[in-house]
């Protein structure tokens, strides 16, 4: 397959057309529902978390075609299931701030990003978590410029014609998803770690005001969507935990953020939505009631190094639904270690309610051959066709 043919596949993957399914196989939608209902699908969904750009650049030198240069293309190339498609919505700032370069010495540049966060990044665009220098929201006064961009009106927030889309997806065989957004996670991005950690004590009224503004946007979007169609899966993002636990008090998250999540999820669930997942790194266990009690019923991506091994989580929460949980660091070890890690997860897959994949983006020190071996073993172990694009 050449680059042009591959580009056409990429376009089809994001359209609302149905997925091609072989005779005798379950559709991706039925397979996902069966798995999360603790029933017996023909096999589990074949999916992965993703890759850093530097990882793909390294793999280009080790055999990966150069045209496979982002996560969406990699998913197609490695033959993963095209199992969900997102309804495009704008849940954040109605228009981002323009990026501004403050200085650039050729190695590093200091910028104000689309959220007006002052940070240092590599001049050549190499992957890195930015070095954060300053954050725009410090108090109610500095929040005003953000509040102006968090207007709750629907205009410019739902990015498709819902009536037309409802007809297109009526007989879908894939999971129709929509983003529910973030609560404390996005506020952390705007305030910084220290400011939100202290803010729940020093400025609770400010954080609650931001949560209310965010909730108004998501609620309005949800109300408009359910007039026309039923969403299968709502996704949330937080990333508010480290290896040792959450960055804000669990009580604040459960009470304040949980209420924000509930307002949106109640609308989707009343319209027939069964599933919702949260993407949160680190040890999030103390925060789980904020999600589970408010309609978010799938935990993801289960970072093993932070103590979130799926086998342990299943012991404490027997009916928990999960995605992820394959320790990314085992990809740096011998092939026998990779196989051993996957074998640990086989009983959970057989129990149901669980889709295994790497617990974060694959890092750039992982060899291409080790990753291909991981895919081969995973697919052989769980009865998944081992198809990589040719």
C-alpha positions as CSV (number, residue, x, y, z in Angstrom):
1,X,0.0,0.0,0.0
2,X,1.4,3.4,-0.9
3,X,1.0,6.7,0.9
4,X,-1.9,7.9,-1.3
5,X,-3.9,4.7,-0.7
6,X,-3.2,5.0,3.0
7,X,-4.5,8.6,3.0
8,X,-7.8,7.5,1.5
9,X,-8.2,4.9,4.3
10,X,-7.5,7.6,6.9
11,X,-10.3,9.8,5.5
12,X,-12.8,6.9,5.5
13,X,-11.9,6.0,9.1
14,X,-13.1,9.4,10.4
15,X,-16.3,9.5,8.3
16,X,-19.6,8.3,9.7
17,X,-19.8,5.4,7.3
18,X,-20.1,1.9,8.7
19,X,-17.1,-0.4,9.3
20,X,-16.5,-3.3,7.0
21,X,-17.2,-6.5,9.0
22,X,-16.3,-10.0,7.8
23,X,-19.0,-12.6,7.6
24,X,-19.5,-14.4,11.0
25,X,-17.8,-11.6,13.0
26,X,-19.5,-9.3,15.5
27,X,-19.7,-5.6,14.6
28,X,-17.4,-3.3,16.6
29,X,-20.4,-1.8,18.4
30,X,-21.8,-5.2,19.4
31,X,-18.3,-6.4,20.4
32,X,-17.7,-3.4,22.7
33,X,-21.2,-3.7,24.3
34,X,-20.8,-7.4,24.8
35,X,-17.4,-6.9,26.5
36,X,-18.6,-4.1,28.8
37,X,-21.8,-6.0,29.6
38,X,-19.6,-8.9,30.9
39,X,-20.9,-11.2,28.1
40,X,-19.0,-13.3,25.6
41,X,-17.9,-11.4,22.5
42,X,-16.3,-13.2,19.6
43,X,-13.1,-11.5,20.7
44,X,-12.1,-8.3,22.5
45,X,-11.6,-4.9,20.7
46,X,-8.1,-4.5,19.3
47,X,-7.0,-1.0,20.3
48,X,-4.0,0.9,21.7
49,X,-3.4,4.2,23.5
50,X,-0.9,5.7,21.1
51,X,2.7,6.9,20.5
52,X,4.9,9.9,21.0
53,X,6.0,11.6,17.8
54,X,9.6,10.7,18.7
55,X,8.6,7.1,18.9
56,X,7.3,7.0,15.4
57,X,10.4,8.9,14.2
58,X,12.6,6.2,15.7
59,X,10.6,3.5,14.2
60,X,10.9,5.0,10.7
61,X,14.6,4.1,11.0
62,X,13.7,0.5,12.0
63,X,11.1,-0.4,9.4
64,X,7.9,1.7,9.9
65,X,7.0,3.5,6.6
66,X,7.7,7.2,6.8
67,X,4.1,8.1,5.9
68,X,2.9,6.6,9.2
69,X,3.6,9.9,11.0
70,X,0.8,10.3,13.5
71,X,-1.3,8.3,15.9
72,X,-4.4,8.0,13.6
73,X,-2.2,6.7,10.8
74,X,-0.4,4.3,13.1
75,X,-3.7,2.9,14.3
76,X,-4.7,2.1,10.8
77,X,-1.3,0.8,9.8
78,X,-1.1,-1.6,12.7
79,X,-4.5,-2.9,11.8
80,X,-6.4,-2.0,15.0
81,X,-10.1,-2.1,15.1
82,X,-11.9,1.1,13.9
83,X,-14.4,0.7,16.7
84,X,-15.5,4.2,17.7
85,X,-16.1,7.5,16.0
86,X,-16.5,10.9,17.7
87,X,-19.2,13.5,17.2
88,X,-17.2,16.7,16.9
89,X,-17.9,19.3,19.6
90,X,-16.1,22.3,21.0
91,X,-16.3,21.9,24.8
92,X,-13.6,24.5,25.7
93,X,-12.6,28.0,24.8
94,X,-14.9,29.2,22.0
95,X,-11.7,30.5,20.3
96,X,-8.2,29.6,21.5
97,X,-5.8,32.4,22.2
98,X,-3.2,33.0,19.4
99,X,0.1,31.4,20.2
100,X,2.8,33.9,20.8
101,X,6.6,33.3,20.7
102,X,8.3,35.4,23.3
103,X,11.9,34.3,22.6
104,X,13.7,31.6,20.6
105,X,17.4,30.8,20.8
106,X,17.3,28.1,18.2
107,X,17.3,25.3,20.8
108,X,14.4,26.3,23.1
109,X,11.7,28.8,22.7
110,X,9.4,30.4,25.3
111,X,5.8,30.8,24.1
112,X,2.4,31.7,25.3
113,X,0.3,28.8,24.1
114,X,-3.3,28.6,23.0
115,X,-4.4,28.7,26.7
116,X,-2.0,31.7,27.5
117,X,0.3,29.4,29.5
118,X,3.9,30.6,29.4
119,X,6.1,27.6,28.8
120,X,9.4,26.5,27.2
121,X,9.5,24.0,24.4
122,X,12.1,22.7,21.9
123,X,12.5,25.0,18.9
124,X,12.6,22.1,16.4
125,X,9.2,20.7,17.6
126,X,10.7,17.6,19.3
127,X,8.3,15.8,21.7
128,X,8.5,16.9,25.3
129,X,6.2,17.8,28.1
130,X,6.7,21.6,28.2
131,X,8.6,23.3,31.0
132,X,5.8,25.4,32.5
133,X,6.8,28.9,33.6
134,X,3.6,30.7,34.4
135,X,-0.2,30.2,34.3
136,X,-2.9,32.7,33.3
137,X,-5.6,32.2,35.9
138,X,-4.5,33.4,39.4
139,X,-7.7,34.9,40.8
140,X,-11.2,36.0,39.8
141,X,-9.9,39.0,38.0
142,X,-7.5,37.1,35.7
143,X,-10.3,34.5,35.1
144,X,-12.5,37.2,33.4
145,X,-10.7,36.9,30.0
146,X,-11.2,33.1,30.0
147,X,-14.9,33.5,31.1
148,X,-15.5,35.5,28.0
149,X,-14.4,32.5,25.9
150,X,-16.5,30.0,27.9
151,X,-19.9,31.2,26.7
152,X,-22.5,28.4,27.0
153,X,-24.5,29.1,23.9
154,X,-24.6,26.2,21.4
155,X,-23.5,28.3,18.3
156,X,-20.0,27.2,17.2
157,X,-19.9,24.3,19.8
158,X,-21.6,21.5,17.9
159,X,-19.6,21.2,14.7
160,X,-21.9,19.0,12.6
161,X,-25.5,19.2,11.4
162,X,-27.1,17.0,14.1
163,X,-30.3,16.3,12.1
164,X,-28.2,15.1,9.1
165,X,-25.8,13.2,11.2
166,X,-28.6,11.4,13.1
167,X,-29.7,9.9,9.8
168,X,-26.1,8.9,8.9
169,X,-25.5,7.1,12.2
170,X,-28.9,5.6,12.7
171,X,-27.8,2.1,11.5
172,X,-24.2,2.4,12.7
173,X,-22.1,-0.7,13.5
174,X,-19.5,1.3,15.5
175,X,-19.5,3.1,18.9
176,X,-20.7,6.7,18.6
177,X,-18.7,8.8,21.1
178,X,-18.6,12.3,22.3
179,X,-16.3,14.2,24.7
180,X,-17.7,15.2,28.0
181,X,-14.5,17.3,28.6
182,X,-12.7,17.8,31.9
183,X,-13.3,19.3,35.3
184,X,-10.2,19.7,37.6
185,X,-7.9,18.6,34.8
186,X,-8.5,21.6,32.5
187,X,-8.5,24.0,35.5
188,X,-5.1,22.6,36.5
189,X,-3.9,23.4,32.9
190,X,-5.1,27.0,33.3
191,X,-4.0,27.5,36.9
192,X,-1.0,25.2,37.3
193,X,-0.5,22.4,39.8
194,X,0.3,24.5,42.9
195,X,-2.4,27.0,42.3
196,X,-5.2,24.4,42.0
197,X,-3.9,22.4,44.9
198,X,-3.9,25.4,47.1
199,X,-7.0,26.9,45.4
200,X,-9.4,24.3,46.8
201,X,-8.5,25.9,50.2
202,X,-7.7,29.5,49.3
203,X,-10.0,30.2,46.4
204,X,-12.8,27.6,46.4
205,X,-15.3,30.1,45.0
206,X,-13.1,30.7,42.0
207,X,-12.7,27.0,41.2
208,X,-16.5,26.4,41.7
209,X,-17.3,29.3,39.4
210,X,-15.1,27.8,36.7
211,X,-16.7,24.4,37.2
212,X,-20.2,26.0,36.9
213,X,-19.2,27.7,33.6
214,X,-17.8,24.4,32.2
215,X,-20.9,22.6,33.3
216,X,-23.2,25.0,31.5
217,X,-21.3,24.4,28.3
218,X,-21.4,20.6,28.5
219,X,-25.0,20.5,29.7
220,X,-26.2,22.7,26.8
221,X,-24.2,20.5,24.3
222,X,-25.7,17.3,25.8
223,X,-29.3,18.7,25.7
224,X,-28.9,19.6,22.0
225,X,-27.4,16.3,21.0
226,X,-30.0,14.1,22.7
227,X,-32.8,15.9,20.8
228,X,-31.5,14.0,17.7
229,X,-29.6,10.9,18.7
230,X,-28.3,8.6,21.4
231,X,-24.6,8.6,22.2
232,X,-23.0,5.2,23.0
233,X,-20.0,6.4,24.9
234,X,-19.0,9.7,26.7
235,X,-15.3,10.3,27.3
236,X,-13.8,12.4,30.1
237,X,-10.3,13.5,30.7
238,X,-8.6,14.5,33.9
239,X,-4.9,13.6,34.5
240,X,-5.0,14.9,38.1
241,X,-3.1,12.2,39.9
242,X,0.6,11.3,40.3
243,X,2.2,8.0,41.2
244,X,1.4,8.6,44.9
245,X,-2.1,9.9,44.5
246,X,-4.4,12.8,43.4
247,X,-3.2,16.4,43.3
248,X,-6.4,17.8,44.8
249,X,-8.3,16.6,47.8
250,X,-10.6,13.6,47.1
251,X,-13.4,15.2,49.0
252,X,-13.3,18.3,46.8
253,X,-13.2,16.3,43.6
254,X,-16.0,13.9,44.7
255,X,-18.3,16.7,45.8
256,X,-17.7,19.5,43.4
257,X,-16.3,17.9,40.3
258,X,-18.5,14.9,40.7
259,X,-21.6,17.2,40.7
260,X,-20.4,18.8,37.5
261,X,-20.0,15.4,35.8
262,X,-23.4,14.2,37.0
263,X,-25.2,17.2,35.4
264,X,-23.9,16.2,32.0
265,X,-24.1,12.4,32.4
266,X,-27.7,12.5,33.7
267,X,-28.7,14.0,30.3
268,X,-26.9,11.4,28.2
269,X,-28.0,8.4,30.4
270,X,-31.6,9.5,30.4
271,X,-31.4,9.4,26.6
272,X,-30.0,5.9,26.6
273,X,-26.2,6.2,26.9
274,X,-24.8,3.1,28.7
275,X,-21.1,3.8,28.9
276,X,-18.6,6.5,29.8
277,X,-14.9,6.4,30.4
278,X,-12.4,8.6,32.1
279,X,-8.8,9.0,31.0
280,X,-6.7,9.8,34.2
281,X,-3.1,8.9,34.7
282,X,-1.5,8.1,38.0
283,X,-3.1,6.6,41.2
284,X,-6.7,7.9,40.9
285,X,-8.2,5.3,43.3
286,X,-9.3,7.9,45.9
287,X,-11.1,9.9,43.2
288,X,-13.1,7.0,41.8
289,X,-16.4,7.7,43.6
290,X,-16.5,11.1,41.8
291,X,-16.8,9.1,38.6
292,X,-18.5,5.9,39.4
293,X,-21.3,7.5,41.4
294,X,-22.0,10.0,38.6
295,X,-22.3,7.8,35.5
296,X,-18.7,7.3,34.4
297,X,-18.2,3.5,34.5
298,X,-15.0,2.7,32.7
299,X,-11.5,3.4,34.1
300,X,-8.7,4.1,31.7
301,X,-5.7,3.8,31.1
302,X,-4.7,2.1,34.5
303,X,-1.0,3.0,34.9
304,X,0.6,0.0,36.4
305,X,3.7,1.9,37.7
306,X,1.3,4.0,39.8
307,X,-0.2,1.0,41.5
308,X,-3.3,0.6,39.2
309,X,-2.9,-2.9,38.0
310,X,-6.2,-4.1,36.6
311,X,-6.1,-7.4,38.5
312,X,-5.8,-5.6,41.8
313,X,-8.6,-3.1,40.8
314,X,-10.9,-6.0,39.9
315,X,-10.3,-7.5,43.3
316,X,-11.4,-4.3,45.1
317,X,-14.2,-3.5,42.6
318,X,-15.5,-6.8,41.2
319,X,-17.8,-5.2,38.6
320,X,-15.3,-2.5,37.5
321,X,-15.0,-1.9,33.8
322,X,-11.5,-1.1,32.5
323,X,-9.3,-0.3,29.5
324,X,-5.5,-0.3,29.4
325,X,-3.4,-1.8,32.2
326,X,-0.5,-3.3,30.1
327,X,2.7,-1.9,31.8
328,X,4.4,0.2,29.1
329,X,7.8,-0.4,30.7
330,X,7.7,-4.1,29.9
331,X,8.2,-3.2,26.2
332,X,11.8,-2.2,27.2
333,X,12.5,-5.7,28.5
334,X,13.0,-9.2,26.9
335,X,10.3,-10.8,24.8
336,X,9.6,-13.3,27.6
337,X,8.8,-10.5,29.9
338,X,6.3,-9.0,27.4
339,X,4.5,-12.4,27.1
340,X,4.5,-12.9,30.9
341,X,2.8,-9.5,31.4
342,X,0.1,-10.4,28.9
343,X,-0.5,-13.8,30.4
344,X,-1.3,-12.1,33.7
345,X,-4.2,-10.4,32.0
346,X,-5.8,-13.3,30.3
347,X,-8.1,-14.2,33.3
348,X,-9.4,-10.7,33.3
349,X,-10.2,-10.7,29.6
350,X,-12.1,-13.9,30.1
351,X,-14.1,-12.4,32.9
352,X,-15.2,-9.6,30.7
353,X,-15.5,-5.8,31.2
354,X,-11.9,-5.3,30.2
355,X,-10.0,-4.3,27.1
356,X,-6.2,-4.6,27.5
357,X,-3.7,-2.2,25.9
358,X,-0.5,-0.3,26.8
359,X,-1.2,2.0,29.8
360,X,0.0,5.2,28.1
361,X,1.8,6.3,24.9
362,X,4.6,4.0,23.8
363,X,7.9,5.8,24.6
364,X,10.7,6.5,22.2
365,X,13.2,4.0,23.8
366,X,11.0,1.1,22.8
367,X,12.3,-0.8,19.7
368,X,10.0,-1.4,16.8
369,X,10.7,-5.1,16.9
370,X,9.6,-5.3,20.6
371,X,6.4,-3.5,19.8
372,X,5.6,-5.8,16.9
373,X,6.3,-8.7,19.1
374,X,3.9,-7.3,21.7
375,X,1.2,-7.0,19.1
376,X,1.8,-10.5,17.9
377,X,1.6,-12.1,21.3
378,X,-1.4,-10.0,22.4
379,X,-3.3,-11.0,19.2
380,X,-2.4,-14.6,19.4
381,X,-3.4,-14.8,23.1
382,X,-6.8,-13.1,22.7
383,X,-7.8,-14.5,19.3
384,X,-7.4,-11.2,17.4
385,X,-6.4,-11.3,13.7
386,X,-2.8,-10.2,13.3
387,X,-3.2,-7.8,10.4
388,X,-0.6,-5.1,9.7
389,X,-1.0,-3.0,6.5
390,X,1.1,-4.0,3.6
